[in-house]
């Protein structure tokens, strides 16, 4: 059974009707990820972003779990 926590719904893949990815889909995703990592690694360390706004990673902001 799905659970609703902090405004988000969590379900099993079966409940959500999601089928597992095929080997081809996994290989394609891995290739895309590797290409993306190469782009990241090409940026000089001194040119990389040092701080990222919490709006990009803070999932509890604005929920009942916010402190």
C-alpha positions in Angstrom: 0.0 0.0 0.0 1.3 3.5 -0.9 2.4 5.8 1.9 2.1 9.6 1.9 4.9 11.2 3.8 5.8 15.0 3.7 3.5 15.5 0.7 5.2 12.8 -1.3 3.6 9.4 -2.2 5.8 6.3 -1.9 4.8 3.2 -3.7 6.3 -0.1 -4.7 7.1 -0.4 -8.4 4.3 -2.9 -8.8 1.8 -0.5 -7.2 2.9 2.3 -9.5 2.7 0.0 -12.6 6.4 0.5 -13.3 8.2 -2.3 -15.2 11.9 -2.9 -14.6 14.2 -1.4 -17.2 15.6 -3.6 -19.9 19.3 -4.3 -20.2 19.4 -2.0 -23.2 17.7 0.8 -21.3 20.2 0.4 -18.4 23.2 0.4 -20.8 21.8 3.6 -22.5 21.3 5.3 -19.1 24.8 4.3 -18.0 26.3 5.7 -21.2 24.5 9.0 -20.7 25.7 9.2 -17.1 29.3 8.5 -18.1 29.1 11.2 -20.7 27.7 13.6 -18.1 30.5 12.7 -15.7 33.1 13.5 -18.4 31.6 16.9 -18.8 31.7 17.5 -15.1 35.3 16.3 -14.9 36.3 18.7 -17.7 35.5 21.7 -15.5 38.6 22.9 -13.6 38.2 22.5 -9.8 38.6 26.3 -9.3 35.7 26.9 -11.7 33.3 24.5 -10.0 30.3 25.7 -8.0 31.2 25.7 -4.3 27.7 26.1 -2.8 24.3 25.0 -4.1 21.0 26.5 -2.9 19.1 24.2 -0.6 16.1 24.4 -2.9 17.9 21.8 -5.1 18.3 19.2 -2.4 16.1 20.1 0.6 13.0 17.8 0.3 11.6 18.7 3.7 11.5 22.5 3.4 7.9 23.6 3.5 6.6 20.3 4.9 5.4 19.3 8.4 8.9 17.9 9.0 10.7 21.2 8.5 12.6 22.2 11.6 
